[in-house]
Amino acid sequence: MNQIATIPKSVAGQGELVVLSRKEYDALVRSNRKAVEKEALDRELGKSLAEYRAGKGYGPFDTVEELMRSLNGRKKQKRHAS
């Protein structure tokens, strides 16, 4: 199925024009989306690690009960602070 299409200069602009099949375009968009998501995850992970290193973390906990005591203790502290 050989078809010829004329691309107006106003669409092509001054730069190069690349023609892709829809399948290739969709794959490119998906890979770009994954790269953007990875960058966002890396950025958030960096923030989290910085907070942890600054002493803003809790744990580790050996039991669920220790975790719950820590969580409940922080809630009470916040209530009294207001």
N, C-alpha and C positions, 0 to 999 in steps of 0.2 A: 504494500500500500504506500506508494510514493506519492506524496502530495507536496506541492510547492506553495509556500505562503510568503507574501510580501510583508515585511515589517516596516512600518513607517519610521522615518528618522526621528520623528517626535517621540515615538515610543522607545526606540533604541537609545536615544540620547547621544551624548558624546562618547560614552564608554563602550565597553564590549558587551555584546548580547550573547547570552547562553540559553540554549533551548534544551529542556529536559522533558522526559516523559513524566506523566503524573506520578507513576510509581517511584521513579528516582527522586522527584521533588518531595513526595511524602516522606521517603526515607531520610532525605537531607533535613527536613523540618524536624523529624523525630530525633535525629542525632543531635541537632542543635538544641532542642528542648532539653535533652538529657544533659548536655554540657552546661546549660544555664542552671538547671536544677542542681547539678553537682557543685557549681560555683557557689550557689546560695547555701547549700549544705555545708560546704567547707567554711564559708564565712561565719555561719551560725555556730559551727563546731569551735572555731577559733574564739568566738566571744564566750562560749560556755567554758572552754578551757581557761581563758583569762580570768573569768569569775571564780572558777574553782581554785586557781593558784592564788587569788586574792583572799581566799578564806571564806568565800560565800557558799561553800558546799556543805552538805551534811552527810554523815555516814563515814565509812561503810557500816552497815548494820548486820549483826549475826542472826537476828530473828525478826519476824514481822512485828512482834511486840515492841522491840526497841525502835523500829521505824515508826510505829503508831505513837509511842511516847514522845518521840522527837516532833512529829507532825502536830500532835495535840498541844505540846508545850509551846510551840511557836504561835499557834492560834491564840492561846491564852495571853501570851506576851503582847501580841498585836492588839487585842481587845483592851488590855490595861493601858496601853500607850495612847489610845484615842481619847 
